[in-house]
């Protein structure tokens, strides 16, 4: 069997295509999906106009519908997993540990004052 290798030119072209690929914001994806749902143009025409494949459109559409379904069902777990919430939870945990340590230290100091030798009589 003969192993086929890609020429350096093919690799360069693929790298250029990958680097120049358009990245769509969530707002752009929503706009495109809503345009498709309106039905004013065919999905094929919409995809040509927007420069995306129909497979990408249908993936975005499916994601859009799933997110809406979860939101309408009251699924708020997604928002509780954001980095900001995780950071706030970690910070609250750290603060609770500091309060616990200081409370323990204060109790030990009070106990040593009353038990051992802090009595000024």
Backbone atoms as SQL, in Angstrom:
CREATE TABLE atoms (id INTEGER PRIMARY KEY, chain TEXT, resi INTEGER, resn TEXT, atom TEXT, x REAL, y REAL, z REAL);
INSERT INTO atoms VALUES
  (1, 'A', 1, 'UNK', 'N', 0.831, -1.178, 0.000),
  (2, 'A', 1, 'UNK', 'CA', 0.000, 0.000, 0.000),
  (3, 'A', 1, 'UNK', 'C', 0.878, 1.245, 0.000),
  (4, 'A', 2, 'UNK', 'N', 0.465, 2.202, -0.743),
  (5, 'A', 2, 'UNK', 'CA', 1.227, 3.429, -0.853),
  (6, 'A', 2, 'UNK', 'C', 0.603, 4.500, 0.037),
  (7, 'A', 3, 'UNK', 'N', 1.418, 5.107, 0.853),
  (8, 'A', 3, 'UNK', 'CA', 0.932, 6.146, 1.754),
  (9, 'A', 3, 'UNK', 'C', 0.914, 7.473, 0.997),
  (10, 'A', 4, 'UNK', 'N', -0.236, 8.149, 1.052),
  (11, 'A', 4, 'UNK', 'CA', -0.320, 9.431, 0.368),
  (12, 'A', 4, 'UNK', 'C', -0.018, 10.536, 1.369),
  (13, 'A', 5, 'UNK', 'N', 0.791, 11.475, 0.926),
  (14, 'A', 5, 'UNK', 'CA', 1.107, 12.619, 1.778),
  (15, 'A', 5, 'UNK', 'C', 0.604, 13.862, 1.090),
  (16, 'A', 6, 'UNK', 'N', 0.152, 14.779, 1.903),
  (17, 'A', 6, 'UNK', 'CA', -0.354, 16.030, 1.351),
  (18, 'A', 6, 'UNK', 'C', 0.822, 16.946, 1.042),
  (19, 'A', 7, 'UNK', 'N', 0.689, 17.653, -0.031),
  (20, 'A', 7, 'UNK', 'CA', 1.755, 18.583, -0.395),
  (21, 'A', 7, 'UNK', 'C', 1.730, 19.768, 0.563),
  (22, 'A', 8, 'UNK', 'N', 2.866, 20.439, 0.712),
  (23, 'A', 8, 'UNK', 'CA', 2.910, 21.602, 1.609),
  (24, 'A', 8, 'UNK', 'C', 1.914, 22.686, 1.198),
  (25, 'A', 9, 'UNK', 'N', 1.639, 22.779, -0.104),
  (26, 'A', 9, 'UNK', 'CA', 0.679, 23.782, -0.578),
  (27, 'A', 9, 'UNK', 'C', -0.721, 23.548, -0.056),
  (28, 'A', 10, 'UNK', 'N', -1.138, 22.278, -0.009),
  (29, 'A', 10, 'UNK', 'CA', -2.475, 21.948, 0.488),
  (30, 'A', 10, 'UNK', 'C', -2.579, 22.311, 1.966),
  (31, 'A', 11, 'UNK', 'N', -1.543, 22.020, 2.712),
  (32, 'A', 11, 'UNK', 'CA', -1.535, 22.332, 4.145),
  (33, 'A', 11, 'UNK', 'C', -1.599, 23.839, 4.365),
  (34, 'A', 12, 'UNK', 'N', -0.860, 24.595, 3.568),
  (35, 'A', 12, 'UNK', 'CA', -0.860, 26.056, 3.688),
  (36, 'A', 12, 'UNK', 'C', -2.244, 26.615, 3.399),
  (37, 'A', 13, 'UNK', 'N', -2.890, 26.112, 2.359),
  (38, 'A', 13, 'UNK', 'CA', -4.236, 26.583, 2.015),
  (39, 'A', 13, 'UNK', 'C', -5.217, 26.282, 3.151),
  (40, 'A', 14, 'UNK', 'N', -5.148, 25.073, 3.710),
  (41, 'A', 14, 'UNK', 'CA', -6.035, 24.714, 4.828),
  (42, 'A', 14, 'UNK', 'C', -5.799, 25.604, 6.036),
  (43, 'A', 15, 'UNK', 'N', -4.523, 25.886, 6.333),
  (44, 'A', 15, 'UNK', 'CA', -4.192, 26.753, 7.465),
  (45, 'A', 15, 'UNK', 'C', -4.731, 28.165, 7.259),
  (46, 'A', 16, 'UNK', 'N', -4.628, 28.658, 6.024),
  (47, 'A', 16, 'UNK', 'CA', -5.141, 29.994, 5.721),
  (48, 'A', 16, 'UNK', 'C', -6.657, 30.023, 5.869),
  (49, 'A', 17, 'UNK', 'N', -7.334, 29.002, 5.354),
  (50, 'A', 17, 'UNK', 'CA', -8.785, 28.939, 5.478),
  (51, 'A', 17, 'UNK', 'C', -9.204, 28.900, 6.945),
  (52, 'A', 18, 'UNK', 'N', -8.482, 28.102, 7.727),
  (53, 'A', 18, 'UNK', 'CA', -8.797, 27.982, 9.148),
  (54, 'A', 18, 'UNK', 'C', -8.590, 29.317, 9.858),
  (55, 'A', 19, 'UNK', 'N', -7.514, 30.012, 9.534),
  (56, 'A', 19, 'UNK', 'CA', -7.189, 31.283, 10.195),
  (57, 'A', 19, 'UNK', 'C', -8.137, 32.399, 9.790),
  (58, 'A', 20, 'UNK', 'N', -8.662, 32.329, 8.562),
  (59, 'A', 20, 'UNK', 'CA', -9.529, 33.412, 8.082),
  (60, 'A', 20, 'UNK', 'C', -11.008, 33.081, 8.209),
  (61, 'A', 21, 'UNK', 'N', -11.322, 31.965, 8.831),
  (62, 'A', 21, 'UNK', 'CA', -12.711, 31.563, 9.022),
  (63, 'A', 21, 'UNK', 'C', -13.424, 32.592, 9.889),
  (64, 'A', 22, 'UNK', 'N', -14.639, 32.950, 9.499),
  (65, 'A', 22, 'UNK', 'CA', -15.407, 33.930, 10.250),
  (66, 'A', 22, 'UNK', 'C', -15.971, 33.284, 11.501),
  (67, 'A', 23, 'UNK', 'N', -15.871, 33.996, 12.602),
  (68, 'A', 23, 'UNK', 'CA', -16.460, 33.542, 13.862),
  (69, 'A', 23, 'UNK', 'C', -17.690, 34.393, 14.130),
  (70, 'A', 24, 'UNK', 'N', -18.804, 33.748, 14.351),
  (71, 'A', 24, 'UNK', 'CA', -20.071, 34.433, 14.547),
  (72, 'A', 24, 'UNK', 'C', -20.356, 34.609, 16.031),
  (73, 'A', 25, 'UNK', 'N', -20.798, 35.803, 16.407),
  (74, 'A', 25, 'UNK', 'CA', -21.185, 36.039, 17.796),
  (75, 'A', 25, 'UNK', 'C', -22.524, 35.352, 18.045),
  (76, 'A', 26, 'UNK', 'N', -22.877, 35.214, 19.301),
  (77, 'A', 26, 'UNK', 'CA', -24.155, 34.582, 19.616),
  (78, 'A', 26, 'UNK', 'C', -25.314, 35.410, 19.062),
  (79, 'A', 27, 'UNK', 'N', -25.171, 36.733, 19.052),
  (80, 'A', 27, 'UNK', 'CA', -26.228, 37.586, 18.507),
  (81, 'A', 27, 'UNK', 'C', -26.410, 37.353, 17.001),
  (82, 'A', 28, 'UNK', 'N', -25.286, 37.176, 16.291),
  (83, 'A', 28, 'UNK', 'CA', -25.368, 36.912, 14.849),
  (84, 'A', 28, 'UNK', 'C', -26.021, 35.553, 14.589),
  (85, 'A', 29, 'UNK', 'N', -25.665, 34.561, 15.382),
  (86, 'A', 29, 'UNK', 'CA', -26.257, 33.230, 15.219),
  (87, 'A', 29, 'UNK', 'C', -27.760, 33.285, 15.451),
  (88, 'A', 30, 'UNK', 'N', -28.183, 33.994, 16.500),
  (89, 'A', 30, 'UNK', 'CA', -29.615, 34.109, 16.797),
  (90, 'A', 30, 'UNK', 'C', -30.335, 34.809, 15.652),
  (91, 'A', 31, 'UNK', 'N', -29.736, 35.890, 15.129),
  (92, 'A', 31, 'UNK', 'CA', -30.362, 36.618, 14.015),
  (93, 'A', 31, 'UNK', 'C', -30.548, 35.707, 12.806),
  (94, 'A', 32, 'UNK', 'N', -29.517, 34.916, 12.496),
  (95, 'A', 32, 'UNK', 'CA', -29.580, 34.032, 11.331),
  (96, 'A', 32, 'UNK', 'C', -30.639, 32.952, 11.538),
  (97, 'A', 33, 'UNK', 'N', -30.677, 32.356, 12.734),
  (98, 'A', 33, 'UNK', 'CA', -31.679, 31.316, 13.015),
  (99, 'A', 33, 'UNK', 'C', -33.089, 31.899, 12.936),
  (100, 'A', 34, 'UNK', 'N', -33.282, 33.094, 13.492),
  (101, 'A', 34, 'UNK', 'CA', -34.609, 33.717, 13.439),
  (102, 'A', 34, 'UNK', 'C', -35.008, 34.049, 12.003),
  (103, 'A', 35, 'UNK', 'N', -34.025, 34.480, 11.189),
  (104, 'A', 35, 'UNK', 'CA', -34.315, 34.717, 9.766),
  (105, 'A', 35, 'UNK', 'C', -34.805, 33.427, 9.104),
  (106, 'A', 36, 'UNK', 'N', -34.162, 32.319, 9.444),
  (107, 'A', 36, 'UNK', 'CA', -34.585, 31.034, 8.882),
  (108, 'A', 36, 'UNK', 'C', -35.965, 30.632, 9.346),
  (109, 'A', 37, 'UNK', 'N', -36.285, 30.914, 10.602),
  (110, 'A', 37, 'UNK', 'CA', -37.600, 30.558, 11.137),
  (111, 'A', 37, 'UNK', 'C', -38.710, 31.419, 10.535),
  (112, 'A', 38, 'UNK', 'N', -38.380, 32.636, 10.141),
  (113, 'A', 38, 'UNK', 'CA', -39.390, 33.498, 9.506),
  (114, 'A', 38, 'UNK', 'C', -39.851, 32.917, 8.172),
  (115, 'A', 39, 'UNK', 'N', -38.946, 32.228, 7.501),
  (116, 'A', 39, 'UNK', 'CA', -39.318, 31.556, 6.263),
  (117, 'A', 39, 'UNK', 'C', -39.445, 32.451, 5.051),
  (118, 'A', 40, 'UNK', 'N', -38.944, 33.660, 5.118),
  (119, 'A', 40, 'UNK', 'CA', -39.040, 34.564, 3.971),
  (120, 'A', 40, 'UNK', 'C', -38.187, 34.077, 2.806),
  (121, 'A', 41, 'UNK', 'N', -37.046, 33.465, 3.118),
  (122, 'A', 41, 'UNK', 'CA', -36.175, 32.866, 2.112),
  (123, 'A', 41, 'UNK', 'C', -35.980, 31.403, 2.481),
  (124, 'A', 42, 'UNK', 'N', -35.566, 30.620, 1.496),
  (125, 'A', 42, 'UNK', 'CA', -35.267, 29.220, 1.806),
  (126, 'A', 42, 'UNK', 'C', -34.009, 29.161, 2.667),
  (127, 'A', 43, 'UNK', 'N', -33.854, 28.064, 3.382),
  (128, 'A', 43, 'UNK', 'CA', -32.668, 27.878, 4.218),
  (129, 'A', 43, 'UNK', 'C', -31.408, 27.897, 3.344),
  (130, 'A', 44, 'UNK', 'N', -31.504, 27.281, 2.164),
  (131, 'A', 44, 'UNK', 'CA', -30.358, 27.253, 1.251),
  (132, 'A', 44, 'UNK', 'C', -29.949, 28.679, 0.859),
  (133, 'A', 45, 'UNK', 'N', -30.937, 29.522, 0.531),
  (134, 'A', 45, 'UNK', 'CA', -30.654, 30.910, 0.142),
  (135, 'A', 45, 'UNK', 'C', -30.081, 31.691, 1.330),
  (136, 'A', 46, 'UNK', 'N', -30.659, 31.513, 2.490),
  (137, 'A', 46, 'UNK', 'CA', -30.168, 32.183, 3.703),
  (138, 'A', 46, 'UNK', 'C', -28.712, 31.805, 3.977),
  (139, 'A', 47, 'UNK', 'N', -28.414, 30.521, 3.872),
  (140, 'A', 47, 'UNK', 'CA', -27.049, 30.045, 4.133),
  (141, 'A', 47, 'UNK', 'C', -26.064, 30.597, 3.112),
  (142, 'A', 48, 'UNK', 'N', -26.465, 30.650, 1.846),
  (143, 'A', 48, 'UNK', 'CA', -25.589, 31.241, 0.812),
  (144, 'A', 48, 'UNK', 'C', -25.325, 32.711, 1.131),
  (145, 'A', 49, 'UNK', 'N', -26.380, 33.439, 1.470),
  (146, 'A', 49, 'UNK', 'CA', -26.251, 34.864, 1.766),
  (147, 'A', 49, 'UNK', 'C', -25.341, 35.106, 2.981),
  (148, 'A', 50, 'UNK', 'N', -25.451, 34.249, 3.991),
  (149, 'A', 50, 'UNK', 'CA', -24.670, 34.418, 5.216),
  (150, 'A', 50, 'UNK', 'C', -23.287, 33.767, 5.147),
  (151, 'A', 51, 'UNK', 'N', -23.070, 32.939, 4.132),
  (152, 'A', 51, 'UNK', 'CA', -21.772, 32.300, 3.967),
  (153, 'A', 51, 'UNK', 'C', -21.537, 31.144, 4.921),
  (154, 'A', 52, 'UNK', 'N', -22.606, 30.414, 5.241),
  (155, 'A', 52, 'UNK', 'CA', -22.478, 29.250, 6.122),
  (156, 'A', 52, 'UNK', 'C', -23.078, 28.035, 5.433),
  (157, 'A', 53, 'UNK', 'N', -22.713, 26.863, 5.922),
  (158, 'A', 53, 'UNK', 'CA', -23.298, 25.650, 5.358),
  (159, 'A', 53, 'UNK', 'C', -24.665, 25.403, 6.014),
  (160, 'A', 54, 'UNK', 'N', -25.479, 24.622, 5.339),
  (161, 'A', 54, 'UNK', 'CA', -26.791, 24.298, 5.907),
  (162, 'A', 54, 'UNK', 'C', -26.636, 23.478, 7.190),
  (163, 'A', 55, 'UNK', 'N', -25.597, 22.645, 7.235),
  (164, 'A', 55, 'UNK', 'CA', -25.343, 21.862, 8.451),
  (165, 'A', 55, 'UNK', 'C', -25.090, 22.757, 9.656),
  (166, 'A', 56, 'UNK', 'N', -24.331, 23.831, 9.446),
  (167, 'A', 56, 'UNK', 'CA', -24.070, 24.788, 10.528),
  (168, 'A', 56, 'UNK', 'C', -25.381, 25.460, 10.945),
  (169, 'A', 57, 'UNK', 'N', -26.179, 25.876, 9.950),
  (170, 'A', 57, 'UNK', 'CA', -27.463, 26.517, 10.275),
  (171, 'A', 57, 'UNK', 'C', -28.323, 25.593, 11.136),
  (172, 'A', 58, 'UNK', 'N', -28.441, 24.327, 10.738),
  (173, 'A', 58, 'UNK', 'CA', -29.309, 23.410, 11.477),
  (174, 'A', 58, 'UNK', 'C', -28.747, 23.099, 12.868),
  (175, 'A', 59, 'UNK', 'N', -27.431, 23.107, 13.007),
  (176, 'A', 59, 'UNK', 'CA', -26.831, 22.916, 14.341),
  (177, 'A', 59, 'UNK', 'C', -27.175, 24.108, 15.228),
  (178, 'A', 60, 'UNK', 'N', -27.011, 25.324, 14.706),
  (179, 'A', 60, 'UNK', 'CA', -27.353, 26.515, 15.481),
  (180, 'A', 60, 'UNK', 'C', -28.835, 26.521, 15.832),
  (181, 'A', 61, 'UNK', 'N', -29.660, 26.131, 14.876),
  (182, 'A', 61, 'UNK', 'CA', -31.104, 26.098, 15.102),
  (183, 'A', 61, 'UNK', 'C', -31.451, 25.113, 16.221),
  (184, 'A', 62, 'UNK', 'N', -30.834, 23.941, 16.180),
  (185, 'A', 62, 'UNK', 'CA', -31.077, 22.930, 17.220),
  (186, 'A', 62, 'UNK', 'C', -30.620, 23.455, 18.583),
  (187, 'A', 63, 'UNK', 'N', -29.425, 24.050, 18.642),
  (188, 'A', 63, 'UNK', 'CA', -28.911, 24.611, 19.897),
  (189, 'A', 63, 'UNK', 'C', -29.842, 25.701, 20.428),
  (190, 'A', 64, 'UNK', 'N', -30.342, 26.541, 19.524),
  (191, 'A', 64, 'UNK', 'CA', -31.250, 27.625, 19.874),
  (192, 'A', 64, 'UNK', 'C', -32.536, 27.068, 20.492),
  (193, 'A', 65, 'UNK', 'N', -33.091, 26.057, 19.864),
  (194, 'A', 65, 'UNK', 'CA', -34.337, 25.458, 20.359),
  (195, 'A', 65, 'UNK', 'C', -34.116, 24.765, 21.702),
  (196, 'A', 66, 'UNK', 'N', -33.004, 24.053, 21.836),
  (197, 'A', 66, 'UNK', 'CA', -32.713, 23.359, 23.102),
  (198, 'A', 66, 'UNK', 'C', -32.534, 24.355, 24.240),
  (199, 'A', 67, 'UNK', 'N', -31.824, 25.452, 23.976),
  (200, 'A', 67, 'UNK', 'CA', -31.613, 26.466, 25.014),
  (201, 'A', 67, 'UNK', 'C', -32.936, 27.094, 25.418),
  (202, 'A', 68, 'UNK', 'N', -33.794, 27.363, 24.442),
  (203, 'A', 68, 'UNK', 'CA', -35.108, 27.924, 24.743),
  (204, 'A', 68, 'UNK', 'C', -35.959, 26.962, 25.545),
  (205, 'A', 69, 'UNK', 'N', -35.906, 25.704, 25.189),
  (206, 'A', 69, 'UNK', 'CA', -36.681, 24.676, 25.896),
  (207, 'A', 69, 'UNK', 'C', -36.232, 24.581, 27.361),
  (208, 'A', 70, 'UNK', 'N', -34.928, 24.559, 27.575),
  (209, 'A', 70, 'UNK', 'CA', -34.406, 24.482, 28.940),
  (210, 'A', 70, 'UNK', 'C', -34.797, 25.716, 29.749),
  (211, 'A', 71, 'UNK', 'N', -34.697, 26.867, 29.121),
  (212, 'A', 71, 'UNK', 'CA', -35.025, 28.112, 29.822),
  (213, 'A', 71, 'UNK', 'C', -36.499, 28.161, 30.191),
  (214, 'A', 72, 'UNK', 'N', -37.359, 27.754, 29.270),
  (215, 'A', 72, 'UNK', 'CA', -38.795, 27.760, 29.547),
  (216, 'A', 72, 'UNK', 'C', -39.172, 26.730, 30.605),
  (217, 'A', 73, 'UNK', 'N', -38.377, 25.669, 30.699),
  (218, 'A', 73, 'UNK', 'CA', -38.641, 24.641, 31.705),
  (219, 'A', 73, 'UNK', 'C', -38.096, 25.055, 33.068),
  (220, 'A', 74, 'UNK', 'N', -37.466, 26.201, 33.141),
  (221, 'A', 74, 'UNK', 'CA', -36.961, 26.697, 34.411),
  (222, 'A', 74, 'UNK', 'C', -35.604, 26.166, 34.782),
  (223, 'A', 75, 'UNK', 'N', -34.851, 25.675, 33.824),
  (224, 'A', 75, 'UNK', 'CA', -33.510, 25.148, 34.094),
  (225, 'A', 75, 'UNK', 'C', -32.548, 26.315, 34.259),
  (226, 'A', 76, 'UNK', 'N', -32.192, 26.597, 35.509),
  (227, 'A', 76, 'UNK', 'CA', -31.264, 27.696, 35.762),
  (228, 'A', 76, 'UNK', 'C', -29.896, 27.191, 36.167),
  (229, 'A', 77, 'UNK', 'N', -29.672, 25.897, 36.111),
  (230, 'A', 77, 'UNK', 'CA', -28.365, 25.344, 36.492),
  (231, 'A', 77, 'UNK', 'C', -27.267, 25.877, 35.591),
  (232, 'A', 78, 'UNK', 'N', -27.579, 26.159, 34.333),
  (233, 'A', 78, 'UNK', 'CA', -26.581, 26.658, 33.401),
  (234, 'A', 78, 'UNK', 'C', -25.968, 27.961, 33.901),
  (235, 'A', 79, 'UNK', 'N', -26.782, 28.889, 34.399),
  (236, 'A', 79, 'UNK', 'CA', -26.247, 30.160, 34.843),
  (237, 'A', 79, 'UNK', 'C', -25.459, 30.027, 36.137),
  (238, 'A', 80, 'UNK', 'N', -25.717, 28.980, 36.905),
  (239, 'A', 80, 'UNK', 'CA', -24.990, 28.788, 38.163),
  (240, 'A', 80, 'UNK', 'C', -23.599, 28.208, 37.934),
  (241, 'A', 81, 'UNK', 'N', -23.268, 27.848, 36.726),
  (242, 'A', 81, 'UNK', 'CA', -21.958, 27.275, 36.446),
  (243, 'A', 81, 'UNK', 'C', -20.985, 28.274, 35.838),
  (244, 'A', 82, 'UNK', 'N', -21.357, 29.518, 35.805),
  (245, 'A', 82, 'UNK', 'CA', -20.463, 30.500, 35.197),
  (246, 'A', 82, 'UNK', 'C', -19.223, 30.681, 36.052),
  (247, 'A', 83, 'UNK', 'N', -18.154, 31.128, 35.422),
  (248, 'A', 83, 'UNK', 'CA', -16.892, 31.339, 36.134),
  (249, 'A', 83, 'UNK', 'C', -17.050, 32.352, 37.261),
  (250, 'A', 84, 'UNK', 'N', -17.863, 33.372, 37.035),
  (251, 'A', 84, 'UNK', 'CA', -18.055, 34.404, 38.051),
  (252, 'A', 84, 'UNK', 'C', -18.700, 33.823, 39.309),
  (253, 'A', 85, 'UNK', 'N', -19.714, 32.993, 39.134),
  (254, 'A', 85, 'UNK', 'CA', -20.383, 32.389, 40.284),
  (255, 'A', 85, 'UNK', 'C', -19.436, 31.441, 41.014),
  (256, 'A', 86, 'UNK', 'N', -18.671, 30.661, 40.254),
  (257, 'A', 86, 'UNK', 'CA', -17.699, 29.762, 40.875),
  (258, 'A', 86, 'UNK', 'C', -16.674, 30.549, 41.687),
  (259, 'A', 87, 'UNK', 'N', -16.211, 31.659, 41.143),
  (260, 'A', 87, 'UNK', 'CA', -15.235, 32.497, 41.841),
  (261, 'A', 87, 'UNK', 'C', -15.846, 33.074, 43.117),
  (262, 'A', 88, 'UNK', 'N', -17.089, 33.531, 43.055),
  (263, 'A', 88, 'UNK', 'CA', -17.752, 34.074, 44.242),
  (264, 'A', 88, 'UNK', 'C', -17.946, 33.002, 45.310),
  (265, 'A', 89, 'UNK', 'N', -18.275, 31.788, 44.894),
  (266, 'A', 89, 'UNK', 'CA', -18.425, 30.698, 45.857),
  (267, 'A', 89, 'UNK', 'C', -17.098, 30.365, 46.527),
  (268, 'A', 90, 'UNK', 'N', -16.016, 30.358, 45.741),
  (269, 'A', 90, 'UNK', 'CA', -14.700, 30.087, 46.304),
  (270, 'A', 90, 'UNK', 'C', -14.308, 31.172, 47.295),
  (271, 'A', 91, 'UNK', 'N', -14.586, 32.427, 46.926),
  (272, 'A', 91, 'UNK', 'CA', -14.262, 33.545, 47.805),
  (273, 'A', 91, 'UNK', 'C', -15.065, 33.473, 49.109),
  (274, 'A', 92, 'UNK', 'N', -16.350, 33.129, 49.021),
  (275, 'A', 92, 'UNK', 'CA', -17.184, 32.991, 50.219),
  (276, 'A', 92, 'UNK', 'C', -16.657, 31.876, 51.122),
  (277, 'A', 93, 'UNK', 'N', -16.239, 30.776, 50.524),
  (278, 'A', 93, 'UNK', 'CA', -15.678, 29.655, 51.292),
  (279, 'A', 93, 'UNK', 'C', -14.414, 30.091, 52.023),
  (280, 'A', 94, 'UNK', 'N', -13.533, 30.820, 51.307),
  (281, 'A', 94, 'UNK', 'CA', -12.299, 31.307, 51.923),
  (282, 'A', 94, 'UNK', 'C', -12.601, 32.254, 53.089),
  (283, 'A', 95, 'UNK', 'N', -13.573, 33.135, 52.899),
  (284, 'A', 95, 'UNK', 'CA', -13.928, 34.071, 53.966),
  (285, 'A', 95, 'UNK', 'C', -14.501, 33.348, 55.178),
  (286, 'A', 96, 'UNK', 'N', -15.315, 32.322, 54.939),
  (287, 'A', 96, 'UNK', 'CA', -15.865, 31.535, 56.052),
  (288, 'A', 96, 'UNK', 'C', -14.750, 30.860, 56.831),
  (289, 'A', 97, 'UNK', 'N', -13.740, 30.365, 56.140),
  (290, 'A', 97, 'UNK', 'CA', -12.604, 29.733, 56.810),
  (291, 'A', 97, 'UNK', 'C', -11.849, 30.739, 57.676),
  (292, 'A', 98, 'UNK', 'N', -11.665, 31.955, 57.184),
  (293, 'A', 98, 'UNK', 'CA', -10.977, 32.999, 57.950),
  (294, 'A', 98, 'UNK', 'C', -11.777, 33.337, 59.206),
  (295, 'A', 99, 'UNK', 'N', -13.091, 33.486, 59.070),
  (296, 'A', 99, 'UNK', 'CA', -13.948, 33.787, 60.225),
  (297, 'A', 99, 'UNK', 'C', -13.874, 32.650, 61.241),
  (298, 'A', 100, 'UNK', 'N', -13.898, 31.413, 60.775),
  (299, 'A', 100, 'UNK', 'CA', -13.828, 30.265, 61.684),
  (300, 'A', 100, 'UNK', 'C', -12.493, 30.252, 62.428),
  (301, 'A', 101, 'UNK', 'N', -11.398, 30.511, 61.728),
  (302, 'A', 101, 'UNK', 'CA', -10.078, 30.536, 62.367),
  (303, 'A', 101, 'UNK', 'C', -9.992, 31.650, 63.406),
  (304, 'A', 102, 'UNK', 'N', -10.497, 32.831, 63.084),
  (305, 'A', 102, 'UNK', 'CA', -10.435, 33.950, 64.017),
  (306, 'A', 102, 'UNK', 'C', -11.340, 33.717, 65.224),
  (307, 'A', 103, 'UNK', 'N', -12.491, 33.092, 65.009),
  (308, 'A', 103, 'UNK', 'CA', -13.382, 32.767, 66.116),
  (309, 'A', 103, 'UNK', 'C', -12.709, 31.790, 67.068),
  (310, 'A', 104, 'UNK', 'N', -12.069, 30.775, 66.525),
  (311, 'A', 104, 'UNK', 'CA', -11.358, 29.797, 67.344),
  (312, 'A', 104, 'UNK', 'C', -10.218, 30.465, 68.111),
  (313, 'A', 105, 'UNK', 'N', -9.476, 31.319, 67.445),
  (314, 'A', 105, 'UNK', 'CA', -8.367, 32.016, 68.095),
  (315, 'A', 105, 'UNK', 'C', -8.876, 32.904, 69.228),
  (316, 'A', 106, 'UNK', 'N', -9.974, 33.604, 68.998),
  (317, 'A', 106, 'UNK', 'CA', -10.564, 34.461, 70.027),
  (318, 'A', 106, 'UNK', 'C', -11.006, 33.640, 71.233),
  (319, 'A', 107, 'UNK', 'N', -11.630, 32.503, 70.990),
  (320, 'A', 107, 'UNK', 'CA', -12.064, 31.627, 72.092),
  (321, 'A', 107, 'UNK', 'C', -10.864, 31.138, 72.904),
  (322, 'A', 108, 'UNK', 'N', -9.797, 30.735, 72.197),
  (323, 'A', 108, 'UNK', 'CA', -8.601, 30.273, 72.896),
  (324, 'A', 108, 'UNK', 'C', -7.979, 31.386, 73.738),
  (325, 'A', 109, 'UNK', 'N', -7.934, 32.590, 73.233),
  (326, 'A', 109, 'UNK', 'CA', -7.396, 33.725, 73.985),
  (327, 'A', 109, 'UNK', 'C', -8.244, 34.021, 75.212),
  (328, 'A', 110, 'UNK', 'N', -9.564, 34.014, 75.054),
  (329, 'A', 110, 'UNK', 'CA', -10.457, 34.250, 76.187),
  (330, 'A', 110, 'UNK', 'C', -10.286, 33.172, 77.246),
  (331, 'A', 111, 'UNK', 'N', -10.201, 31.934, 76.799),
  (332, 'A', 111, 'UNK', 'CA', -10.052, 30.812, 77.728),
  (333, 'A', 111, 'UNK', 'C', -8.741, 30.939, 78.489),
  (334, 'A', 112, 'UNK', 'N', -7.655, 31.288, 77.808),
  (335, 'A', 112, 'UNK', 'CA', -6.366, 31.413, 78.480),
  (336, 'A', 112, 'UNK', 'C', -6.359, 32.570, 79.464),
  (337, 'A', 113, 'UNK', 'N', -7.107, 33.618, 79.171),
  (338, 'A', 113, 'UNK', 'CA', -7.179, 34.762, 80.092),
  (339, 'A', 113, 'UNK', 'C', -7.918, 34.383, 81.373),
  (340, 'A', 114, 'UNK', 'N', -9.028, 33.640, 81.247),
  (341, 'A', 114, 'UNK', 'CA', -9.849, 33.319, 82.410),
  (342, 'A', 114, 'UNK', 'C', -9.354, 32.090, 83.152),
  (343, 'A', 115, 'UNK', 'N', -8.744, 31.144, 82.498),
  (344, 'A', 115, 'UNK', 'CA', -8.313, 29.907, 83.124),
  (345, 'A', 115, 'UNK', 'C', -6.929, 30.010, 83.742),
  (346, 'A', 116, 'UNK', 'N', -6.031, 30.655, 83.069),
  (347, 'A', 116, 'UNK', 'CA', -4.632, 30.526, 83.425),
  (348, 'A', 116, 'UNK', 'C', -4.038, 31.650, 84.210),
  (349, 'A', 117, 'UNK', 'N', -4.001, 32.721, 83.780),
  (350, 'A', 117, 'UNK', 'CA', -3.203, 33.647, 84.532),
  (351, 'A', 117, 'UNK', 'C', -3.539, 35.077, 84.229),
  (352, 'A', 118, 'UNK', 'N', -4.615, 35.284, 83.615),
  (353, 'A', 118, 'UNK', 'CA', -4.961, 36.646, 83.290),
  (354, 'A', 118, 'UNK', 'C', -5.791, 37.304, 84.386),
  (355, 'A', 119, 'UNK', 'N', -6.014, 36.647, 85.520),
  (356, 'A', 119, 'UNK', 'CA', -6.855, 37.173, 86.586),
  (357, 'A', 119, 'UNK', 'C', -6.043, 38.165, 87.423),
  (358, 'A', 120, 'UNK', 'N', -6.401, 39.437, 87.454),
  (359, 'A', 120, 'UNK', 'CA', -5.585, 40.458, 88.102),
  (360, 'A', 120, 'UNK', 'C', -5.749, 40.526, 89.615),
  (361, 'A', 121, 'UNK', 'N', -6.228, 39.581, 90.370),
  (362, 'A', 121, 'UNK', 'CA', -6.451, 39.679, 91.816),
  (363, 'A', 121, 'UNK', 'C', -5.193, 39.702, 92.566);
